């Protein structure tokens, strides 16, 4: 997760595209367009920090619950996400995630357990 965050902050579109799982919807997009899109994230967003709250792995599947501090033109766009990773060809690849905007996290979000985060995500979507 840390390497993907740095990839976004530095605009490393080719790296980010290469870290997608074969099952991720973006992996089917035309590679050149995807790389350009991912590379431009650093032009729109300012990445100010990443905090990992929880990790787990079992076999070839892993999860990371994290908080990303991100700003867009001075507006706070921070969020928390429970990401799923799968091991493919010996490397961890990003398969997808459940995201909750920072404004919906409430007080002391760093104390959220995995299950509490998923319950919050369900409420945030409704």
C-alpha positions in Angstrom: 0.0 0.0 0.0 2.8 2.4 0.8 4.4 1.9 -2.6 1.1 2.6 -4.3 0.6 5.8 -2.3 4.1 7.0 -3.2 3.3 6.0 -6.8 0.2 8.4 -6.8 2.2 11.2 -5.1 5.0 11.0 -7.7 2.8 10.4 -10.7 4.2 6.9 -11.5 1.4 5.8 -13.7 3.2 2.9 -15.3 4.1 1.5 -11.9 0.5 1.9 -10.6 -0.9 0.2 -13.6 1.5 -2.6 -13.1 0.3 -3.1 -9.5 -3.3 -3.8 -10.5 -4.6 -7.3 -10.1 -5.8 -9.0 -13.2 -9.3 -8.9 -11.8 -9.3 -5.1 -11.2 -11.7 -3.4 -13.7 -9.0 -0.9 -14.7 -6.7 -3.7 -15.8 -8.9 -4.1 -18.9 -8.5 -0.4 -19.9 -6.2 0.6 -22.7 -2.8 0.7 -21.0 -1.5 4.0 -22.4 -4.7 5.9 -21.4 -4.6 4.3 -17.9 -1.0 5.2 -17.4 -1.6 8.8 -18.5 -4.6 9.1 -16.2 -2.8 7.7 -13.2 0.3 9.8 -13.9 -1.8 13.0 -13.7 -3.1 12.3 -10.2 -0.2 14.2 -8.8 -1.2 17.3 -10.8 -4.6 17.5 -9.2 -4.0 16.1 -5.7 -1.5 16.9 -3.0 -0.6 13.8 -1.0 0.3 14.6 2.6 0.5 11.4 4.4 -0.5 7.8 4.8 -1.3 5.9 8.0 -1.8 2.2 8.0 -4.4 1.1 10.6 -4.6 -2.6 10.0 -3.1 -5.3 7.8 -3.8 -9.0 7.4 -2.8 -11.7 5.0 -3.8 -15.3 4.5 -2.3 -17.3 1.7 -2.5 -15.2 -1.5 -5.0 -12.6 -0.2 -4.3 -9.6 2.0 -6.1 -6.5 3.3 -4.8 -3.1 4.3 -7.0 -0.5 6.2 -5.4 2.9 5.8 -6.0 6.6 6.0 -4.7 8.8 3.2 -4.4 12.6 3.7 -5.1 14.1 0.3 -6.0 17.6 -0.8 -7.4 18.9 -4.1 -7.0 22.7 -4.7 -7.0 23.3 -0.9 -10.0 21.1 -0.2 -9.6 18.1 2.1 -10.3 14.9 0.1 -8.8 12.6 2.7 -10.3 9.1 3.0 -9.9 5.7 4.6 -10.0 2.5 2.6 -10.0 -1.2 3.3 -8.0 -2.5 0.3 -7.8 -6.0 -0.9 -4.6 -7.4 -2.5 -3.9 -10.7 -4.2 -0.6 -12.3 -4.9 -0.2 -12.9 -8.6 3.1 -14.2 -10.1 4.8 -13.7 -6.8 3.8 -10.0 -6.3 1.0 -8.3 -4.4 -1.5 -6.6 -6.7 -4.3 -4.2 -5.8 -7.7 -5.9 -6.4 -10.0 -3.2 -5.0 -11.3 -1.5 -1.9 -14.0 0.0 0.2 -13.6 3.7 0.7 -15.1 6.1 3.2 -14.5 9.9 2.8 -12.7 11.5 5.7 -15.7 13.7 6.6 -17.7 10.5 7.4 -15.1 8.9 9.6 -16.1 10.5 12.9 -14.0 10.9 16.0 -10.9 8.8 16.5 -11.1 6.8 13.2 -7.7 5.3 13.8 -9.3 3.2 16.5 -11.7 1.6 14.0 -11.5 -2.2 13.7 -11.9 -3.8 10.3 -15.5 -4.8 11.1 -16.4 -1.4 12.5 -14.9 0.2 9.4 -17.0 -2.0 7.1 -20.1 -1.2 9.2 -19.3 2.5 8.8 -18.8 2.1 5.1 -22.2 0.5 4.7 -23.8 3.4 6.6 -21.8 6.0 4.6 -23.1 4.5 1.3 -26.8 4.8 2.4 
